[in-house]
Amino acid sequence: MIDAIRSEWIKVSTVTVTWVLTVVAVLFPLVITVLTTAFADNVWRGEELASLVTGLTIVSAMLLAVVSTISVTSEFSHNTIRPTFAAMPDRIRPLVAKVVVQLAMALVVVTATVIACWVLGAIVSGDSPDLGDGTALPAMVGVVLLAVGLSLLGYGLGLLIRNSAAAVCMLLLWPLIAEGLIAGLLSAIGFEDLVRFLPYASGINMAVTEPDPESLGRVGGGLYFYAWVVVIAALGVLSARKRDA
């Protein structure tokens, strides 16, 4: 398994798009955090700085999910998955190794980005936000968990769809457009209570300082989001084991 993980890391780390998206995922929240705290006149409390950091880092989470998706779909597009499956016919080892690398990458990058944004934001603003105010730390831990979940979702979609453009569109358009349209439709026909059961709307509660009181909450929403993600990833693995490469 260690050799399989090492092989998957080599594949991911030697692709240009991985480094481009990862650099953008790190620099975007860092730069915006520094600029916002430097030019804002207000005193930053812990929950305010955490809200800024987590809101920006959600973009990083989406970019790393795209990396996870492309790492899967590109192998099918270029047929590089065939020699891998030929070397490991059971297919489960390379599939597990791939998801381990992607989830570890999302965990490390987003955790480092959140910490760096928090520290730089506090230094630039000249204040000392209280991390233990009850909302700051859970939100920042939540955005890391959201990033890991989105990377797992990208992995599952990549295995199911196998086309980079289609899988990335599905990954990005569902939370950005589709869920908003569905929520609007449900509200228009009088089923507002069902909005909280939309997967991404539930998962986003992990990464906000004050979850919507009408939602499933931080823990409940996170578990519900992960339930969807795990099912999609499991279906993707099952598909990859049954279908021709």
C-alpha positions, 0 to 999 in steps of 0.5 A: 500500500505504501508503494501505491500511495507513493506512486499516486503522489508522484502522479499528482505532484508532477501535473502542472494543474495541481501546483497551479490550483494549489498555489491559488488556493493558498494565496487567494485567502492569504492576500485577501485576508491581509488586504482586508485587515490592513485597510479595515478600520474596525477592531477585529474580534475572534468570530469576525476574523474567523468568518473572514478566514473561513469564507475565503478558505471555502474557495480554497476547498473548492479548488482542491476538490477540483484537483481531486476530480482532475487527478481521477478523470485525467487518468481515464482520459489519457488511459494511464489508469490501465497500466495501474490496474494491470499492475494491481488487478484487484483495483482497490489498492490504487483506488484507496491510495488515490483517495488517501493522497487527495484527502491528505493534501486537502487536509494539510493545505487547508489547515496550513492556509487557515492558520496562516490567514488567522496569524497574518490577519491578527498581526496586520490588524494589530489586534489579538482575536480571542480564539476561544470565544466559542465560534472561531475555532469550530468554524475554522476546524469546520472549513478544514473538514468541509475541504476534506469532504469536497475532495472526497466528493470530487474523487467520487464524481471523477470515478463516476463521470470520468470526464474532466469537464463534466465532473468539474462542472458537476462539482462546481455548479451544484453548490454554486447554482443548482442548490440555489435554484432548488432552494428558491423553488422549494421556498416558492412552493411552500416547502422551505423546511426542505432546504436544510436537507440540501447536501452542500447547504448542510455542509457549509454549516461546518464552516460558518461562525453562526450556523442558520438556526433553521438548518441541521446545525454544525454537527448535524449538517456536517454528518448529513453532508458527509453521508452524501459524500461517502455514498457518492465516493463508494458508488464511484469505487464500485463503478471503477471496480466493475467497469472497463478502464 
